[in-house]
Amino acid sequence: MKNNGMLGGVYGMAFIGALVYYLQHATSLWTGILGIFKALFWPAVLMYRLLGFLKM
């Protein structure tokens, strides 16, 4: 059994926050479905750009 520690919790909180945001701003079923996918992938994109900005 693998222990993800605090990072799993941070990702979970970021996912829930993004999901609530995108679903509240959805005006149709399809924008709601797109919001679910955006909520899954935006933390990874954010970290990629942050590390690229910091040149790590």
LUMLUMDREN-2810 file (N, C-alpha, C; in Angstrom, 1 decimal):
<atoms>
<atom><aa>M</aa><ch>A</ch><at>N</at><xx>0.8</xx><yy>-1.2</yy><zz>0.0</zz></atom>
<atom><aa>M</aa><ch>A</ch><at>CA</at><xx>0.0</xx><yy>0.0</yy><zz>0.0</zz></atom>
<atom><aa>M</aa><ch>A</ch><at>C</at><xx>0.9</xx><yy>1.2</yy><zz>0.0</zz></atom>
<atom><aa>K</aa><ch>A</ch><at>N</at><xx>0.6</xx><yy>2.2</yy><zz>-0.9</zz></atom>
<atom><aa>K</aa><ch>A</ch><at>CA</at><xx>1.4</xx><yy>3.4</yy><zz>-1.0</zz></atom>
<atom><aa>K</aa><ch>A</ch><at>C</at><xx>0.8</xx><yy>4.5</yy><zz>-0.3</zz></atom>
<atom><aa>N</aa><ch>A</ch><at>N</at><xx>1.6</xx><yy>5.3</yy><zz>0.4</zz></atom>
<atom><aa>N</aa><ch>A</ch><at>CA</at><xx>1.2</xx><yy>6.4</yy><zz>1.2</zz></atom>
<atom><aa>N</aa><ch>A</ch><at>C</at><xx>1.5</xx><yy>7.7</yy><zz>0.4</zz></atom>
<atom><aa>N</aa><ch>A</ch><at>N</at><xx>0.5</xx><yy>8.5</yy><zz>-0.1</zz></atom>
<atom><aa>N</aa><ch>A</ch><at>CA</at><xx>0.8</xx><yy>9.7</yy><zz>-0.8</zz></atom>
<atom><aa>N</aa><ch>A</ch><at>C</at><xx>1.1</xx><yy>10.9</yy><zz>0.1</zz></atom>
<atom><aa>G</aa><ch>A</ch><at>N</at><xx>0.8</xx><yy>10.8</yy><zz>1.3</zz></atom>
<atom><aa>G</aa><ch>A</ch><at>CA</at><xx>1.1</xx><yy>11.9</yy><zz>2.3</zz></atom>
<atom><aa>G</aa><ch>A</ch><at>C</at><xx>0.2</xx><yy>13.1</yy><zz>2.0</zz></atom>
<atom><aa>M</aa><ch>A</ch><at>N</at><xx>0.8</xx><yy>14.2</yy><zz>2.2</zz></atom>
<atom><aa>M</aa><ch>A</ch><at>CA</at><xx>0.1</xx><yy>15.5</yy><zz>2.1</zz></atom>
<atom><aa>M</aa><ch>A</ch><at>C</at><xx>-0.3</xx><yy>15.9</yy><zz>0.7</zz></atom>
<atom><aa>L</aa><ch>A</ch><at>N</at><xx>0.6</xx><yy>15.5</yy><zz>-0.3</zz></atom>
<atom><aa>L</aa><ch>A</ch><at>CA</at><xx>0.3</xx><yy>15.9</yy><zz>-1.6</zz></atom>
<atom><aa>L</aa><ch>A</ch><at>C</at><xx>-1.0</xx><yy>15.4</yy><zz>-2.2</zz></atom>
<atom><aa>G</aa><ch>A</ch><at>N</at><xx>-1.3</xx><yy>14.2</yy><zz>-1.8</zz></atom>
<atom><aa>G</aa><ch>A</ch><at>CA</at><xx>-2.6</xx><yy>13.6</yy><zz>-2.3</zz></atom>
<atom><aa>G</aa><ch>A</ch><at>C</at><xx>-3.8</xx><yy>14.5</yy><zz>-1.8</zz></atom>
<atom><aa>G</aa><ch>A</ch><at>N</at><xx>-3.7</xx><yy>14.9</yy><zz>-0.5</zz></atom>
<atom><aa>G</aa><ch>A</ch><at>CA</at><xx>-4.7</xx><yy>15.8</yy><zz>0.0</zz></atom>
<atom><aa>G</aa><ch>A</ch><at>C</at><xx>-4.8</xx><yy>17.1</yy><zz>-0.6</zz></atom>
<atom><aa>V</aa><ch>A</ch><at>N</at><xx>-3.6</xx><yy>17.7</yy><zz>-1.0</zz></atom>
<atom><aa>V</aa><ch>A</ch><at>CA</at><xx>-3.6</xx><yy>19.0</yy><zz>-1.6</zz></atom>
<atom><aa>V</aa><ch>A</ch><at>C</at><xx>-4.2</xx><yy>18.9</yy><zz>-3.0</zz></atom>
<atom><aa>Y</aa><ch>A</ch><at>N</at><xx>-3.9</xx><yy>17.8</yy><zz>-3.7</zz></atom>
<atom><aa>Y</aa><ch>A</ch><at>CA</at><xx>-4.4</xx><yy>17.6</yy><zz>-5.1</zz></atom>
<atom><aa>Y</aa><ch>A</ch><at>C</at><xx>-6.0</xx><yy>17.4</yy><zz>-5.0</zz></atom>
<atom><aa>G</aa><ch>A</ch><at>N</at><xx>-6.4</xx><yy>16.7</yy><zz>-3.9</zz></atom>
<atom><aa>G</aa><ch>A</ch><at>CA</at><xx>-7.8</xx><yy>16.4</yy><zz>-3.7</zz></atom>
<atom><aa>G</aa><ch>A</ch><at>C</at><xx>-8.6</xx><yy>17.7</yy><zz>-3.5</zz></atom>
<atom><aa>M</aa><ch>A</ch><at>N</at><xx>-8.0</xx><yy>18.6</yy><zz>-2.6</zz></atom>
<atom><aa>M</aa><ch>A</ch><at>CA</at><xx>-8.6</xx><yy>19.9</yy><zz>-2.3</zz></atom>
<atom><aa>M</aa><ch>A</ch><at>C</at><xx>-8.7</xx><yy>20.8</yy><zz>-3.6</zz></atom>
<atom><aa>A</aa><ch>A</ch><at>N</at><xx>-7.6</xx><yy>20.8</yy><zz>-4.3</zz></atom>
<atom><aa>A</aa><ch>A</ch><at>CA</at><xx>-7.5</xx><yy>21.6</yy><zz>-5.6</zz></atom>
<atom><aa>A</aa><ch>A</ch><at>C</at><xx>-8.6</xx><yy>21.0</yy><zz>-6.6</zz></atom>
<atom><aa>F</aa><ch>A</ch><at>N</at><xx>-8.7</xx><yy>19.7</yy><zz>-6.7</zz></atom>
<atom><aa>F</aa><ch>A</ch><at>CA</at><xx>-9.7</xx><yy>19.1</yy><zz>-7.6</zz></atom>
<atom><aa>F</aa><ch>A</ch><at>C</at><xx>-11.1</xx><yy>19.5</yy><zz>-7.2</zz></atom>
<atom><aa>I</aa><ch>A</ch><at>N</at><xx>-11.4</xx><yy>19.4</yy><zz>-5.9</zz></atom>
<atom><aa>I</aa><ch>A</ch><at>CA</at><xx>-12.8</xx><yy>19.7</yy><zz>-5.4</zz></atom>
<atom><aa>I</aa><ch>A</ch><at>C</at><xx>-13.1</xx><yy>21.2</yy><zz>-5.6</zz></atom>
<atom><aa>G</aa><ch>A</ch><at>N</at><xx>-12.1</xx><yy>22.1</yy><zz>-5.3</zz></atom>
<atom><aa>G</aa><ch>A</ch><at>CA</at><xx>-12.3</xx><yy>23.5</yy><zz>-5.5</zz></atom>
<atom><aa>G</aa><ch>A</ch><at>C</at><xx>-12.5</xx><yy>23.9</yy><zz>-7.0</zz></atom>
<atom><aa>A</aa><ch>A</ch><at>N</at><xx>-11.7</xx><yy>23.3</yy><zz>-7.9</zz></atom>
<atom><aa>A</aa><ch>A</ch><at>CA</at><xx>-11.9</xx><yy>23.5</yy><zz>-9.3</zz></atom>
<atom><aa>A</aa><ch>A</ch><at>C</at><xx>-13.2</xx><yy>23.0</yy><zz>-9.8</zz></atom>
<atom><aa>L</aa><ch>A</ch><at>N</at><xx>-13.5</xx><yy>21.8</yy><zz>-9.4</zz></atom>
<atom><aa>L</aa><ch>A</ch><at>CA</at><xx>-14.8</xx><yy>21.2</yy><zz>-9.8</zz></atom>
<atom><aa>L</aa><ch>A</ch><at>C</at><xx>-16.0</xx><yy>22.1</yy><zz>-9.4</zz></atom>
<atom><aa>V</aa><ch>A</ch><at>N</at><xx>-16.0</xx><yy>22.6</yy><zz>-8.2</zz></atom>
<atom><aa>V</aa><ch>A</ch><at>CA</at><xx>-17.1</xx><yy>23.4</yy><zz>-7.8</zz></atom>
<atom><aa>V</aa><ch>A</ch><at>C</at><xx>-17.1</xx><yy>24.7</yy><zz>-8.6</zz></atom>
<atom><aa>Y</aa><ch>A</ch><at>N</at><xx>-15.9</xx><yy>25.3</yy><zz>-8.9</zz></atom>
<atom><aa>Y</aa><ch>A</ch><at>CA</at><xx>-15.9</xx><yy>26.5</yy><zz>-9.7</zz></atom>
<atom><aa>Y</aa><ch>A</ch><at>C</at><xx>-16.4</xx><yy>26.3</yy><zz>-11.1</zz></atom>
<atom><aa>Y</aa><ch>A</ch><at>N</at><xx>-15.9</xx><yy>25.3</yy><zz>-11.7</zz></atom>
<atom><aa>Y</aa><ch>A</ch><at>CA</at><xx>-16.3</xx><yy>25.0</yy><zz>-13.1</zz></atom>
<atom><aa>Y</aa><ch>A</ch><at>C</at><xx>-17.8</xx><yy>24.7</yy><zz>-13.2</zz></atom>
<atom><aa>L</aa><ch>A</ch><at>N</at><xx>-18.3</xx><yy>23.9</yy><zz>-12.3</zz></atom>
<atom><aa>L</aa><ch>A</ch><at>CA</at><xx>-19.7</xx><yy>23.5</yy><zz>-12.4</zz></atom>
<atom><aa>L</aa><ch>A</ch><at>C</at><xx>-20.6</xx><yy>24.7</yy><zz>-12.0</zz></atom>
<atom><aa>Q</aa><ch>A</ch><at>N</at><xx>-20.2</xx><yy>25.6</yy><zz>-11.2</zz></atom>
<atom><aa>Q</aa><ch>A</ch><at>CA</at><xx>-21.0</xx><yy>26.8</yy><zz>-10.9</zz></atom>
<atom><aa>Q</aa><ch>A</ch><at>C</at><xx>-21.1</xx><yy>27.7</yy><zz>-12.1</zz></atom>
<atom><aa>H</aa><ch>A</ch><at>N</at><xx>-20.1</xx><yy>27.7</yy><zz>-12.9</zz></atom>
<atom><aa>H</aa><ch>A</ch><at>CA</at><xx>-20.0</xx><yy>28.6</yy><zz>-14.0</zz></atom>
<atom><aa>H</aa><ch>A</ch><at>C</at><xx>-20.5</xx><yy>28.0</yy><zz>-15.3</zz></atom>
<atom><aa>A</aa><ch>A</ch><at>N</at><xx>-20.9</xx><yy>26.7</yy><zz>-15.3</zz></atom>
<atom><aa>A</aa><ch>A</ch><at>CA</at><xx>-21.4</xx><yy>26.0</yy><zz>-16.5</zz></atom>
<atom><aa>A</aa><ch>A</ch><at>C</at><xx>-22.7</xx><yy>26.5</yy><zz>-16.9</zz></atom>
<atom><aa>T</aa><ch>A</ch><at>N</at><xx>-22.9</xx><yy>26.8</yy><zz>-18.1</zz></atom>
<atom><aa>T</aa><ch>A</ch><at>CA</at><xx>-24.2</xx><yy>27.2</yy><zz>-18.6</zz></atom>
<atom><aa>T</aa><ch>A</ch><at>C</at><xx>-24.9</xx><yy>26.1</yy><zz>-19.4</zz></atom>
<atom><aa>S</aa><ch>A</ch><at>N</at><xx>-24.3</xx><yy>25.0</yy><zz>-19.7</zz></atom>
<atom><aa>S</aa><ch>A</ch><at>CA</at><xx>-25.0</xx><yy>23.9</yy><zz>-20.3</zz></atom>
<atom><aa>S</aa><ch>A</ch><at>C</at><xx>-24.4</xx><yy>22.6</yy><zz>-19.8</zz></atom>
<atom><aa>L</aa><ch>A</ch><at>N</at><xx>-25.0</xx><yy>21.5</yy><zz>-20.3</zz></atom>
<atom><aa>L</aa><ch>A</ch><at>CA</at><xx>-24.5</xx><yy>20.2</yy><zz>-19.9</zz></atom>
<atom><aa>L</aa><ch>A</ch><at>C</at><xx>-23.0</xx><yy>20.0</yy><zz>-20.4</zz></atom>
<atom><aa>W</aa><ch>A</ch><at>N</at><xx>-22.8</xx><yy>20.4</yy><zz>-21.6</zz></atom>
<atom><aa>W</aa><ch>A</ch><at>CA</at><xx>-21.4</xx><yy>20.2</yy><zz>-22.2</zz></atom>
<atom><aa>W</aa><ch>A</ch><at>C</at><xx>-20.4</xx><yy>21.0</yy><zz>-21.5</zz></atom>
<atom><aa>T</aa><ch>A</ch><at>N</at><xx>-20.7</xx><yy>22.2</yy><zz>-21.1</zz></atom>
<atom><aa>T</aa><ch>A</ch><at>CA</at><xx>-19.7</xx><yy>23.0</yy><zz>-20.4</zz></atom>
<atom><aa>T</aa><ch>A</ch><at>C</at><xx>-19.4</xx><yy>22.4</yy><zz>-19.0</zz></atom>
<atom><aa>G</aa><ch>A</ch><at>N</at><xx>-20.5</xx><yy>21.8</yy><zz>-18.4</zz></atom>
<atom><aa>G</aa><ch>A</ch><at>CA</at><xx>-20.3</xx><yy>21.1</yy><zz>-17.1</zz></atom>
<atom><aa>G</aa><ch>A</ch><at>C</at><xx>-19.4</xx><yy>19.9</yy><zz>-17.3</zz></atom>
<atom><aa>I</aa><ch>A</ch><at>N</at><xx>-19.6</xx><yy>19.1</yy><zz>-18.3</zz></atom>
<atom><aa>I</aa><ch>A</ch><at>CA</at><xx>-18.7</xx><yy>17.9</yy><zz>-18.6</zz></atom>
<atom><aa>I</aa><ch>A</ch><at>C</at><xx>-17.3</xx><yy>18.4</yy><zz>-18.9</zz></atom>
<atom><aa>L</aa><ch>A</ch><at>N</at><xx>-17.1</xx><yy>19.4</yy><zz>-19.6</zz></atom>
<atom><aa>L</aa><ch>A</ch><at>CA</at><xx>-15.8</xx><yy>20.0</yy><zz>-19.9</zz></atom>
<atom><aa>L</aa><ch>A</ch><at>C</at><xx>-15.2</xx><yy>20.4</yy><zz>-18.6</zz></atom>
<atom><aa>G</aa><ch>A</ch><at>N</at><xx>-16.0</xx><yy>21.0</yy><zz>-17.7</zz></atom>
<atom><aa>G</aa><ch>A</ch><at>CA</at><xx>-15.4</xx><yy>21.5</yy><zz>-16.4</zz></atom>
<atom><aa>G</aa><ch>A</ch><at>C</at><xx>-14.9</xx><yy>20.3</yy><zz>-15.6</zz></atom>
<atom><aa>I</aa><ch>A</ch><at>N</at><xx>-15.5</xx><yy>19.2</yy><zz>-15.7</zz></atom>
<atom><aa>I</aa><ch>A</ch><at>CA</at><xx>-15.1</xx><yy>18.0</yy><zz>-14.9</zz></atom>
<atom><aa>I</aa><ch>A</ch><at>C</at><xx>-13.7</xx><yy>17.6</yy><zz>-15.4</zz></atom>
<atom><aa>F</aa><ch>A</ch><at>N</at><xx>-13.5</xx><yy>17.6</yy><zz>-16.7</zz></atom>
<atom><aa>F</aa><ch>A</ch><at>CA</at><xx>-12.1</xx><yy>17.3</yy><zz>-17.2</zz></atom>
<atom><aa>F</aa><ch>A</ch><at>C</at><xx>-11.1</xx><yy>18.3</yy><zz>-16.9</zz></atom>
<atom><aa>K</aa><ch>A</ch><at>N</at><xx>-11.5</xx><yy>19.6</yy><zz>-17.0</zz></atom>
<atom><aa>K</aa><ch>A</ch><at>CA</at><xx>-10.6</xx><yy>20.7</yy><zz>-16.6</zz></atom>
<atom><aa>K</aa><ch>A</ch><at>C</at><xx>-10.2</xx><yy>20.6</yy><zz>-15.2</zz></atom>
<atom><aa>A</aa><ch>A</ch><at>N</at><xx>-11.1</xx><yy>20.2</yy><zz>-14.3</zz></atom>
<atom><aa>A</aa><ch>A</ch><at>CA</at><xx>-10.8</xx><yy>20.1</yy><zz>-12.9</zz></atom>
<atom><aa>A</aa><ch>A</ch><at>C</at><xx>-9.8</xx><yy>18.9</yy><zz>-12.6</zz></atom>
<atom><aa>L</aa><ch>A</ch><at>N</at><xx>-9.8</xx><yy>17.9</yy><zz>-13.4</zz></atom>
<atom><aa>L</aa><ch>A</ch><at>CA</at><xx>-8.9</xx><yy>16.8</yy><zz>-13.3</zz></atom>
<atom><aa>L</aa><ch>A</ch><at>C</at><xx>-7.5</xx><yy>17.2</yy><zz>-13.7</zz></atom>
<atom><aa>F</aa><ch>A</ch><at>N</at><xx>-7.3</xx><yy>18.0</yy><zz>-14.7</zz></atom>
<atom><aa>F</aa><ch>A</ch><at>CA</at><xx>-6.0</xx><yy>18.2</yy><zz>-15.3</zz></atom>
<atom><aa>F</aa><ch>A</ch><at>C</at><xx>-5.4</xx><yy>19.5</yy><zz>-15.0</zz></atom>
<atom><aa>W</aa><ch>A</ch><at>N</at><xx>-6.1</xx><yy>20.5</yy><zz>-14.5</zz></atom>
<atom><aa>W</aa><ch>A</ch><at>CA</at><xx>-5.5</xx><yy>21.8</yy><zz>-14.3</zz></atom>
<atom><aa>W</aa><ch>A</ch><at>C</at><xx>-4.4</xx><yy>21.8</yy><zz>-13.3</zz></atom>
<atom><aa>P</aa><ch>A</ch><at>N</at><xx>-4.4</xx><yy>21.0</yy><zz>-12.2</zz></atom>
<atom><aa>P</aa><ch>A</ch><at>CA</at><xx>-3.2</xx><yy>21.1</yy><zz>-11.3</zz></atom>
<atom><aa>P</aa><ch>A</ch><at>C</at><xx>-1.9</xx><yy>20.6</yy><zz>-12.0</zz></atom>
<atom><aa>A</aa><ch>A</ch><at>N</at><xx>-2.0</xx><yy>19.7</yy><zz>-12.8</zz></atom>
<atom><aa>A</aa><ch>A</ch><at>CA</at><xx>-0.8</xx><yy>19.2</yy><zz>-13.5</zz></atom>
<atom><aa>A</aa><ch>A</ch><at>C</at><xx>-0.2</xx><yy>20.3</yy><zz>-14.4</zz></atom>
<atom><aa>V</aa><ch>A</ch><at>N</at><xx>-1.1</xx><yy>21.0</yy><zz>-15.2</zz></atom>
<atom><aa>V</aa><ch>A</ch><at>CA</at><xx>-0.7</xx><yy>22.0</yy><zz>-16.0</zz></atom>
<atom><aa>V</aa><ch>A</ch><at>C</at><xx>-0.1</xx><yy>23.2</yy><zz>-15.2</zz></atom>
<atom><aa>L</aa><ch>A</ch><at>N</at><xx>-0.7</xx><yy>23.5</yy><zz>-14.1</zz></atom>
<atom><aa>L</aa><ch>A</ch><at>CA</at><xx>-0.2</xx><yy>24.6</yy><zz>-13.3</zz></atom>
<atom><aa>L</aa><ch>A</ch><at>C</at><xx>1.2</xx><yy>24.3</yy><zz>-12.8</zz></atom>
<atom><aa>M</aa><ch>A</ch><at>N</at><xx>1.4</xx><yy>23.1</yy><zz>-12.3</zz></atom>
<atom><aa>M</aa><ch>A</ch><at>CA</at><xx>2.8</xx><yy>22.7</yy><zz>-11.8</zz></atom>
<atom><aa>M</aa><ch>A</ch><at>C</at><xx>3.8</xx><yy>22.7</yy><zz>-12.9</zz></atom>
<atom><aa>Y</aa><ch>A</ch><at>N</at><xx>3.4</xx><yy>22.2</yy><zz>-14.1</zz></atom>
<atom><aa>Y</aa><ch>A</ch><at>CA</at><xx>4.3</xx><yy>22.2</yy><zz>-15.3</zz></atom>
<atom><aa>Y</aa><ch>A</ch><at>C</at><xx>4.8</xx><yy>23.6</yy><zz>-15.6</zz></atom>
<atom><aa>R</aa><ch>A</ch><at>N</at><xx>3.8</xx><yy>24.6</yy><zz>-15.6</zz></atom>
<atom><aa>R</aa><ch>A</ch><at>CA</at><xx>4.2</xx><yy>26.0</yy><zz>-15.9</zz></atom>
<atom><aa>R</aa><ch>A</ch><at>C</at><xx>5.0</xx><yy>26.6</yy><zz>-14.8</zz></atom>
<atom><aa>L</aa><ch>A</ch><at>N</at><xx>4.6</xx><yy>26.3</yy><zz>-13.6</zz></atom>
<atom><aa>L</aa><ch>A</ch><at>CA</at><xx>5.3</xx><yy>26.9</yy><zz>-12.4</zz></atom>
<atom><aa>L</aa><ch>A</ch><at>C</at><xx>6.8</xx><yy>26.4</yy><zz>-12.4</zz></atom>
<atom><aa>L</aa><ch>A</ch><at>N</at><xx>7.0</xx><yy>25.1</yy><zz>-12.6</zz></atom>
<atom><aa>L</aa><ch>A</ch><at>CA</at><xx>8.4</xx><yy>24.6</yy><zz>-12.7</zz></atom>
<atom><aa>L</aa><ch>A</ch><at>C</at><xx>9.2</xx><yy>25.1</yy><zz>-13.9</zz></atom>
<atom><aa>G</aa><ch>A</ch><at>N</at><xx>8.5</xx><yy>25.3</yy><zz>-15.0</zz></atom>
<atom><aa>G</aa><ch>A</ch><at>CA</at><xx>9.1</xx><yy>25.9</yy><zz>-16.2</zz></atom>
<atom><aa>G</aa><ch>A</ch><at>C</at><xx>9.5</xx><yy>27.4</yy><zz>-15.9</zz></atom>
<atom><aa>F</aa><ch>A</ch><at>N</at><xx>8.7</xx><yy>28.1</yy><zz>-15.2</zz></atom>
<atom><aa>F</aa><ch>A</ch><at>CA</at><xx>8.9</xx><yy>29.5</yy><zz>-14.8</zz></atom>
<atom><aa>F</aa><ch>A</ch><at>C</at><xx>10.1</xx><yy>29.6</yy><zz>-13.9</zz></atom>
<atom><aa>L</aa><ch>A</ch><at>N</at><xx>10.2</xx><yy>28.6</yy><zz>-12.9</zz></atom>
<atom><aa>L</aa><ch>A</ch><at>CA</at><xx>11.3</xx><yy>28.6</yy><zz>-12.0</zz></atom>
<atom><aa>L</aa><ch>A</ch><at>C</at><xx>12.5</xx><yy>28.0</yy><zz>-12.5</zz></atom>
<atom><aa>K</aa><ch>A</ch><at>N</at><xx>12.5</xx><yy>27.4</yy><zz>-13.7</zz></atom>
<atom><aa>K</aa><ch>A</ch><at>CA</at><xx>13.6</xx><yy>26.7</yy><zz>-14.4</zz></atom>
<atom><aa>K</aa><ch>A</ch><at>C</at><xx>14.1</xx><yy>25.6</yy><zz>-13.6</zz></atom>
<atom><aa>M</aa><ch>A</ch><at>N</at><xx>13.2</xx><yy>24.7</yy><zz>-13.1</zz></atom>
<atom><aa>M</aa><ch>A</ch><at>CA</at><xx>13.7</xx><yy>23.6</yy><zz>-12.3</zz></atom>
<atom><aa>M</aa><ch>A</ch><at>C</at><xx>13.7</xx><yy>22.3</yy><zz>-13.1</zz></atom>
</atoms>
